Amino acid sequence: MLKATGIRKSYGSLPILKGVDFEVEKGEIVSIIGASGAGKSTLLHILGTLDKPDSGTVELNGTKIHRLSGELVSMFRNKNIGFVFQFHHLLPEFTAIENICIPAFIAKRSKKESEAKAMELLDLLGLKDRAQHKPNELSGGEQQRIAVARALINSPTVILADEPSGNLDSANAALLHQFFITLRDNFNQTFIIVTHNEGLAKISDRVVTMKDGLII
């Protein structure tokens, strides 16, 4: 489903990625592990169109996404890629359901359709009763699950997660990890996850290790 070939990326004279080849099948949970500075997040950002490689190719369902630019890349990202980061990045002035709906509104889906899908996701997450709560009224684990729902609202092809449980205690981290498994099992959702969490790596379908800008 996703294929990256010969990905190289430098910042100034510092090489970060040195020719990475990487493939993911639909419905896989793939964890990327390795020491800080190995190039994990840089690779994730390139796969997610947040950054461009200096050379190499990235294809998602046959679309050469490394060639997209401007509005085309923004539209493609909004429709096909969901993001979950270590920090939830919820907008404090909006309720949980409003935060979840933002990518759907950007995709020009109706308020009624967007809110209906958001409520389905909240129900799936066990957070239906928190729909009208603002982020400061939610626990850390609840905030991160809202961020996952926001990533799912447009039914993306793949979800890219960068240390998604890095800010959570062990109980909330385990809950989030189990939710990823549920999404994979029930909806064939694909995940690529950068993590230092051994528990998350263990429940993944495949673990990829990076070192010094290469997959080893």
C-alpha positions in Angstrom: 0.0 0.0 0.0 2.9 2.4 0.9 6.3 2.1 -0.6 9.3 4.3 -0.1 12.5 3.8 -2.1 16.0 5.3 -1.7 14.9 8.1 0.7 17.7 10.5 1.4 17.4 13.6 3.5 20.0 16.1 4.8 19.7 19.3 6.8 22.7 21.4 5.7 25.7 19.2 5.7 24.2 16.7 8.2 22.8 13.6 6.5 19.7 12.3 8.4 18.4 9.6 6.0 20.9 7.7 3.9 18.9 5.7 1.4 15.9 4.2 3.2 13.7 1.5 1.6 10.4 0.9 3.4 7.1 -0.9 2.6 3.8 -1.3 4.4 0.8 -3.5 3.6 -2.8 -2.5 4.2 -4.0 -3.4 7.7 -0.5 -3.6 9.2 0.7 -2.1 12.4 4.4 -1.3 11.9 6.5 0.1 14.7 9.7 2.0 13.9 12.2 1.9 16.8 15.8 3.1 17.3 17.9 5.6 19.3 17.2 9.3 19.2 18.7 10.8 16.1 18.3 7.6 14.0 16.0 9.4 11.6 12.7 7.9 12.6 10.6 11.1 12.9 12.2 12.5 9.7 11.1 9.4 7.8 7.6 9.6 9.3 7.4 13.3 8.2 8.4 12.4 4.6 5.9 9.5 4.5 3.2 11.9 5.7 4.1 14.7 3.1 5.1 17.1 5.9 8.6 17.1 4.5 10.1 16.3 1.1 13.1 13.9 0.5 16.2 15.2 -1.2 16.0 12.1 -3.4 14.0 8.9 -3.6 10.3 8.1 -4.1 7.2 7.7 -1.9 4.0 6.0 -3.3 0.7 5.7 -1.4 -1.8 3.5 -3.2 -0.1 4.3 -6.5 0.1 8.1 -6.0 3.7 9.4 -6.1 3.3 11.7 -3.2 6.8 13.0 -3.2 5.9 14.8 -6.5 2.8 16.6 -5.0 3.1 20.2 -4.0 1.0 23.2 -2.9 -2.7 22.7 -2.6 -2.6 19.2 -4.1 -0.4 17.9 -1.3 -2.6 19.5 1.4 -5.7 18.0 -0.1 -4.1 14.5 -0.5 -2.8 14.7 3.1 -6.2 15.7 4.5 -8.0 12.8 2.7 -5.5 10.0 3.0 -3.2 10.5 6.1 -4.1 10.8 9.8 -1.6 12.1 12.3 -1.2 11.4 16.0 1.7 13.1 17.9 3.1 12.8 21.4 1.3 15.9 22.3 -2.4 16.0 21.4 -2.4 19.5 19.9 -6.1 20.0 20.6 -7.4 23.5 20.2 -8.3 24.7 23.8 -11.2 26.9 22.8 -13.1 24.0 21.0 -15.0 21.1 22.5 -13.9 17.5 21.9 -16.4 17.0 19.1 -15.4 20.3 17.4 -11.7 19.3 17.6 -12.5 15.9 16.0 -14.5 17.5 13.2 -11.8 20.0 12.0 -10.2 17.8 9.3 -13.7 16.9 8.0 -14.6 20.6 7.8 -11.4 21.2 5.9 -12.4 18.5 3.5 -15.7 20.4 3.0 -17.9 17.7 4.5 -21.2 18.9 6.0 -21.5 19.7 9.7 -24.2 17.1 10.1 -22.2 14.3 8.5 -19.0 15.3 10.3 -20.6 15.4 13.7 -22.4 12.1 13.1 -19.0 10.4 12.3 -17.3 12.1 15.2 -20.0 10.7 17.6 -19.5 7.2 16.2 -15.7 7.6 16.9 -16.4 9.0 20.4 -18.7 6.0 21.1 -16.0 3.6 19.9 -13.5 5.3 22.2 -15.8 5.2 25.2 -15.9 9.0 25.3 -19.5 9.7 24.0 -20.3 11.5 27.2 -17.3 13.8 26.8 -18.3 15.3 23.4 -19.0 18.8 24.7 -16.0 19.0 27.1 -13.1 21.2 26.3 -9.5 19.8 26.4 -8.8 21.3 29.9 -11.8 19.3 31.2 -10.3 16.0 29.9 -7.6 13.7 31.3 -4.4 13.2 29.4 -5.6 9.8 28.2 -8.9 11.2 27.1 -7.2 14.1 25.2 -5.0 11.6 23.3 -7.9 9.4 22.4 -9.7 12.6 21.1 -6.6 13.2 19.0 -6.8 9.7 17.6 -10.5 10.2 16.7 -9.5 13.5 14.9 -6.9 11.5 12.9 -9.7 9.0 11.9 -12.5 11.4 11.0 -11.7 11.3 7.2 -11.2 7.5 7.2 -7.5 7.9 6.1 -5.6 5.3 4.2 -2.9 5.3 6.9 -2.3 6.8 10.4 1.2 8.0 11.2 1.9 8.2 14.9 5.0 9.7 16.5 5.4 8.6 20.1 1.6 8.5 20.6 1.8 7.1 24.1 4.9 9.0 25.2 3.0 11.4 27.4 0.7 8.8 29.0 0.9 6.7 32.1 1.1 2.9 31.7 -2.6 2.3 32.1 -3.6 5.0 29.5 -0.8 3.9 27.2 -2.1 0.3 27.3 -5.6 1.5 26.6 -4.4 3.5 23.5 -2.4 0.6 22.2 -5.4 -1.8 22.5 -7.5 0.7 20.6 -4.9 0.6 17.7 -5.4 -3.2 17.7 -9.2 -2.9 17.6 -9.0 -0.5 14.7 -6.7 -2.8 12.8 -8.9 -5.9 13.5 -12.3 -4.2 12.9 -11.5 -1.7 10.1 -8.3 -3.0 8.6 -6.7 0.4 9.6 -3.0 0.8 8.8 -0.6 2.3 11.3 3.0 3.4 11.1 4.2 4.2 14.6 7.5 5.7 15.8 7.9 4.6 19.4 10.2 3.9 22.3 7.5 2.0 24.1 8.4 -1.7 24.2 4.8 -2.8 24.9 3.6 -1.0 21.8 6.4 -2.5 19.7 5.6 -6.0 21.0 1.9 -5.9 19.9 2.8 -4.5 16.4 2.6 -6.8 13.4 6.2 -5.8 12.5 9.0 -3.9 14.1 11.5 -2.0 12.0 14.8 -0.8 13.6 16.6 2.3 12.4 20.2 3.3 13.1 22.2 6.2 11.7 19.7 7.0 9.0 19.2 3.5 7.8 16.8 0.6 8.4 18.9 -2.2 9.8 
